[in-house]
Amino acid sequence: MIIGESAKQDVDGIYRTIANDKPVAAKNWVREFRRLVRSLTSMPERFEVIPEAEELDQRLRHLRHVIFGNYRIIYEIQSKTVNIVRVFHAARLLQHALRENLP
């Protein structure tokens, strides 16, 4: 499993936002995030291809997602490796989140 640089920055930003009001909750969020992404190494195809796949650039149509609380974890499967691409608030549009750093 690989967590890409953009996803690392996303997680750090989410942690800081939560920690502003609830430091313990922020630590718990990161711990549960790590547990979930580690679980993707076993049966990574159990989560669906992103619903917006039809509308996206051809090279992004293989992306999958999992909803984690109020957040969306976008990942891809390459060979036997799971790459975490982005993590962002589920209300945010995918196209805007991916525009900055395409995988």
ChimeraX commands (.cxc) that place a marker at each C-alpha (Angstrom):
marker #1 position 0.00,0.00,0.00 radius 0.5
marker #1 position 1.26,3.45,-0.95 radius 0.5
marker #1 position -0.14,6.74,0.29 radius 0.5
marker #1 position 0.61,9.36,-2.34 radius 0.5
marker #1 position 1.99,12.78,-1.47 radius 0.5
marker #1 position -1.32,14.54,-2.16 radius 0.5
marker #1 position -3.17,12.07,0.06 radius 0.5
marker #1 position -0.60,12.55,2.83 radius 0.5
marker #1 position -1.16,16.30,2.65 radius 0.5
marker #1 position -4.92,15.75,2.68 radius 0.5
marker #1 position -4.73,13.60,5.82 radius 0.5
marker #1 position -2.45,16.11,7.53 radius 0.5
marker #1 position -4.86,18.94,6.74 radius 0.5
marker #1 position -7.85,16.96,7.98 radius 0.5
marker #1 position -5.97,16.07,11.16 radius 0.5
marker #1 position -5.12,19.72,11.83 radius 0.5
marker #1 position -8.70,20.84,11.19 radius 0.5
marker #1 position -10.15,18.29,13.59 radius 0.5
marker #1 position -7.39,18.87,16.16 radius 0.5
marker #1 position -8.26,22.58,16.38 radius 0.5
marker #1 position -11.32,21.64,18.43 radius 0.5
marker #1 position -10.81,18.01,19.39 radius 0.5
marker #1 position -7.20,16.76,19.55 radius 0.5
marker #1 position -8.15,13.28,20.79 radius 0.5
marker #1 position -10.75,12.90,18.02 radius 0.5
marker #1 position -8.11,13.91,15.46 radius 0.5
marker #1 position -5.74,11.20,16.67 radius 0.5
marker #1 position -8.56,8.67,16.59 radius 0.5
marker #1 position -9.49,9.73,13.07 radius 0.5
marker #1 position -5.94,9.18,11.82 radius 0.5
marker #1 position -5.70,5.83,13.59 radius 0.5
marker #1 position -8.97,4.63,12.03 radius 0.5
marker #1 position -7.95,6.02,8.63 radius 0.5
marker #1 position -4.72,4.01,8.75 radius 0.5
marker #1 position -6.61,0.89,9.82 radius 0.5
marker #1 position -9.02,1.27,6.91 radius 0.5
marker #1 position -6.37,1.85,4.25 radius 0.5
marker #1 position -4.31,-1.08,5.54 radius 0.5
marker #1 position -7.42,-3.23,5.15 radius 0.5
marker #1 position -7.50,-2.34,1.44 radius 0.5
marker #1 position -4.54,-4.63,0.85 radius 0.5
marker #1 position -6.98,-7.47,1.46 radius 0.5
marker #1 position -9.76,-7.47,-1.14 radius 0.5
marker #1 position -9.23,-3.93,-2.50 radius 0.5
marker #1 position -11.96,-4.46,-5.10 radius 0.5
marker #1 position -14.65,-4.68,-2.42 radius 0.5
marker #1 position -15.34,-0.96,-2.85 radius 0.5
marker #1 position -16.91,0.42,-6.01 radius 0.5
marker #1 position -15.40,2.27,-8.92 radius 0.5
marker #1 position -16.21,5.93,-8.39 radius 0.5
marker #1 position -19.69,6.82,-9.66 radius 0.5
marker #1 position -18.31,9.74,-11.68 radius 0.5
marker #1 position -16.09,7.40,-13.72 radius 0.5
marker #1 position -18.11,7.87,-16.91 radius 0.5
marker #1 position -17.54,11.63,-16.78 radius 0.5
marker #1 position -13.81,11.53,-16.08 radius 0.5
marker #1 position -10.75,11.42,-18.23 radius 0.5
marker #1 position -10.14,7.88,-19.52 radius 0.5
marker #1 position -7.03,7.44,-17.36 radius 0.5
marker #1 position -9.07,8.07,-14.18 radius 0.5
marker #1 position -11.91,5.63,-14.82 radius 0.5
marker #1 position -10.30,2.89,-12.76 radius 0.5
marker #1 position -10.33,4.87,-9.51 radius 0.5
marker #1 position -12.27,3.45,-6.58 radius 0.5
marker #1 position -13.54,5.07,-3.42 radius 0.5
marker #1 position -14.58,4.32,0.11 radius 0.5
marker #1 position -16.60,6.66,2.30 radius 0.5
marker #1 position -14.97,7.14,5.69 radius 0.5
marker #1 position -17.19,9.26,7.94 radius 0.5
marker #1 position -17.50,12.63,6.20 radius 0.5
marker #1 position -14.54,11.89,3.95 radius 0.5
marker #1 position -13.93,10.09,0.74 radius 0.5
marker #1 position -10.79,8.04,0.16 radius 0.5
marker #1 position -9.90,7.75,-3.53 radius 0.5
marker #1 position -7.57,4.92,-4.47 radius 0.5
marker #1 position -6.37,2.85,-7.38 radius 0.5
marker #1 position -5.21,-0.71,-7.69 radius 0.5
marker #1 position -2.05,-1.25,-9.71 radius 0.5
marker #1 position -1.01,-4.83,-10.00 radius 0.5
marker #1 position -1.09,-5.93,-6.35 radius 0.5
marker #1 position -0.48,-2.49,-4.88 radius 0.5
marker #1 position -3.12,-0.12,-3.56 radius 0.5
marker #1 position -2.30,3.55,-4.08 radius 0.5
marker #1 position -4.20,6.10,-2.01 radius 0.5
marker #1 position -4.65,9.07,-4.35 radius 0.5
marker #1 position -6.68,11.65,-2.41 radius 0.5
marker #1 position -8.67,12.06,0.80 radius 0.5
marker #1 position -11.21,14.87,0.95 radius 0.5
marker #1 position -14.55,15.91,2.39 radius 0.5
marker #1 position -17.31,13.93,0.73 radius 0.5
marker #1 position -19.26,17.10,-0.11 radius 0.5
marker #1 position -16.39,18.34,-2.29 radius 0.5
marker #1 position -16.63,17.61,-6.01 radius 0.5
marker #1 position -14.24,14.95,-7.20 radius 0.5
marker #1 position -13.21,16.88,-10.30 radius 0.5
marker #1 position -12.00,19.78,-8.13 radius 0.5
marker #1 position -10.10,17.49,-5.78 radius 0.5
marker #1 position -8.35,15.66,-8.59 radius 0.5
marker #1 position -7.65,18.71,-10.74 radius 0.5
marker #1 position -4.71,19.70,-8.57 radius 0.5
marker #1 position -2.80,16.40,-8.74 radius 0.5
marker #1 position -3.87,13.79,-11.21 radius 0.5
marker #1 position -2.54,10.29,-10.50 radius 0.5
marker link #1:1,2 radius 0.2
marker link #1:2,3 radius 0.2
marker link #1:3,4 radius 0.2
marker link #1:4,5 radius 0.2
marker link #1:5,6 radius 0.2
marker link #1:6,7 radius 0.2
marker link #1:7,8 radius 0.2
marker link #1:8,9 radius 0.2
marker link #1:9,10 radius 0.2
marker link #1:10,11 radius 0.2
marker link #1:11,12 radius 0.2
marker link #1:12,13 radius 0.2
marker link #1:13,14 radius 0.2
marker link #1:14,15 radius 0.2
marker link #1:15,16 radius 0.2
marker link #1:16,17 radius 0.2
marker link #1:17,18 radius 0.2
marker link #1:18,19 radius 0.2
marker link #1:19,20 radius 0.2
marker link #1:20,21 radius 0.2
marker link #1:21,22 radius 0.2
marker link #1:22,23 radius 0.2
marker link #1:23,24 radius 0.2
marker link #1:24,25 radius 0.2
marker link #1:25,26 radius 0.2
marker link #1:26,27 radius 0.2
marker link #1:27,28 radius 0.2
marker link #1:28,29 radius 0.2
marker link #1:29,30 radius 0.2
marker link #1:30,31 radius 0.2
marker link #1:31,32 radius 0.2
marker link #1:32,33 radius 0.2
marker link #1:33,34 radius 0.2
marker link #1:34,35 radius 0.2
marker link #1:35,36 radius 0.2
marker link #1:36,37 radius 0.2
marker link #1:37,38 radius 0.2
marker link #1:38,39 radius 0.2
marker link #1:39,40 radius 0.2
marker link #1:40,41 radius 0.2
marker link #1:41,42 radius 0.2
marker link #1:42,43 radius 0.2
marker link #1:43,44 radius 0.2
marker link #1:44,45 radius 0.2
marker link #1:45,46 radius 0.2
marker link #1:46,47 radius 0.2
marker link #1:47,48 radius 0.2
marker link #1:48,49 radius 0.2
marker link #1:49,50 radius 0.2
marker link #1:50,51 radius 0.2
marker link #1:51,52 radius 0.2
marker link #1:52,53 radius 0.2
marker link #1:53,54 radius 0.2
marker link #1:54,55 radius 0.2
marker link #1:55,56 radius 0.2
marker link #1:56,57 radius 0.2
marker link #1:57,58 radius 0.2
marker link #1:58,59 radius 0.2
marker link #1:59,60 radius 0.2
marker link #1:60,61 radius 0.2
marker link #1:61,62 radius 0.2
marker link #1:62,63 radius 0.2
marker link #1:63,64 radius 0.2
marker link #1:64,65 radius 0.2
marker link #1:65,66 radius 0.2
marker link #1:66,67 radius 0.2
marker link #1:67,68 radius 0.2
marker link #1:68,69 radius 0.2
marker link #1:69,70 radius 0.2
marker link #1:70,71 radius 0.2
marker link #1:71,72 radius 0.2
marker link #1:72,73 radius 0.2
marker link #1:73,74 radius 0.2
marker link #1:74,75 radius 0.2
marker link #1:75,76 radius 0.2
marker link #1:76,77 radius 0.2
marker link #1:77,78 radius 0.2
marker link #1:78,79 radius 0.2
marker link #1:79,80 radius 0.2
marker link #1:80,81 radius 0.2
marker link #1:81,82 radius 0.2
marker link #1:82,83 radius 0.2
marker link #1:83,84 radius 0.2
marker link #1:84,85 radius 0.2
marker link #1:85,86 radius 0.2
marker link #1:86,87 radius 0.2
marker link #1:87,88 radius 0.2
marker link #1:88,89 radius 0.2
marker link #1:89,90 radius 0.2
marker link #1:90,91 radius 0.2
marker link #1:91,92 radius 0.2
marker link #1:92,93 radius 0.2
marker link #1:93,94 radius 0.2
marker link #1:94,95 radius 0.2
marker link #1:95,96 radius 0.2
marker link #1:96,97 radius 0.2
marker link #1:97,98 radius 0.2
marker link #1:98,99 radius 0.2
marker link #1:99,100 radius 0.2
marker link #1:100,101 radius 0.2
marker link #1:101,102 radius 0.2
marker link #1:102,103 radius 0.2
view
